[in-house]
Amino acid sequence: MENIKLFDIVALMVDLPEYNLWCGQVGTVVEILAHGQAFEVEFSDNDGRTYESLGLRADQLLVLHYEPLLARELVTA
């Protein structure tokens, strides 16, 4: 599993209907909790207004990347 870092853009991997959040919604990690086992993720609308912010476990999140995989491999090699 990839290490999640502060300000990473993440996608929700589960439905959380109690918060009106659904698998695939995108948020930003704004705080690292529980020694890196949980993360405060902020979900915002297209105008930048936060509509939900909550703590989530690493297994509920997928880190999104904007660079090609090959470029990532070269940086980590």
CORPE-V932547 format. One record per backbone hydrogen bond with DSSP energy under -1.0 kcal/mol. NH is the residue of the N-H (numbers start at 0). CO is the residue of the C=O. Records with the same first field share a line. If there is no record, write none. Layout:
BEGIN
NH = CO + CO
END
This chain:
BEGIN
6 = 28
7 = 4
9 = 26
10 = 61
11 = 24
12 = 59
15 = 20
18 = 15
19 = 16
20 = 15
23 = 11
24 = 21
26 = 9
27 = 41
28 = 7
29 = 39
30 = 39
32 = 37
35 = 32
36 = 33
37 = 32
38 = 55
39 = 30
40 = 53
41 = 27
42 = 51
44 = 48
47 = 44
50 = 42
51 = 42
53 = 40
55 = 38
57 = 36
59 = 56
60 = 57
61 = 10
63 = 8
71 = 67
72 = 68
73 = 69
74 = 70
75 = 71
76 = 72
END
